[in-house]
């Protein structure tokens, strides 16, 4: 049995689906769910995003050029309880997080701490007071686990300690630098607290540090994510912006 979440699915045939599963022990996996679209299939109400599942998988059906397994077949899946499907703004946030994982994580690259952070995040998306700090904490955990986050506690050019009261910006190419342009900025104290929480490994501590950093953290992280995404824009973010325009 493997713990996992459905990140995305698409039709494979008239009756079956291909799932992109985010699993705790194996990372992202491509999984064929045969017969899942049939009206009487017990999988129809289970293979949904944001539900924590216990799944049983077959052995890999084939290997890629590097000798790694590519596709497995789903033998069974059941919801283990807890978080239900989010609604409203929380639903957009959930799809945004799923798209980040699809874009940044290669297949079959386990990230157990990130999986636990994802599971921790899901129920928090529906809490108005804590959802923003929770999202920022997850973005930081994702960037750190992918090796894309520089040390936030030192100046990139000299490796000197940060002045707690001074404002700094985050350069995607180098790290923490003295502001030279109009860009998102955080105090040295906020950056050091974020780095300490990341090293500690506690998601509650990281969320608290994100909350203390305030609204300036969001554009700083979005700029960093955008840089590393390159020419792969996030579709969910654009959809949310389009909806907001319609409502205004």
Secondary structure, 3 states (H helix, E strand, C coil): CEEEEEEEEEECCCCCEEEEEEECCCEEEEEEECCCCCCCCCCCCCCCECCCEEEEECCCCCECCCCCECEEEEEEEEECCCCCCCCCHHHHHHHHHHHHHHHHCCECCCCHHHHHHHHHHHHHHHCCCCHHHHHHHHHHHHHHHCCCCCCCCECCCCCCECCCCCEEEEECCCEEEECCCCCCEEEHHHHHHHHHHHHHCCHHHHHHHHHHHCCHHHHHHHHHHHHHHCCCCCHHHHHHHHHHHHHC
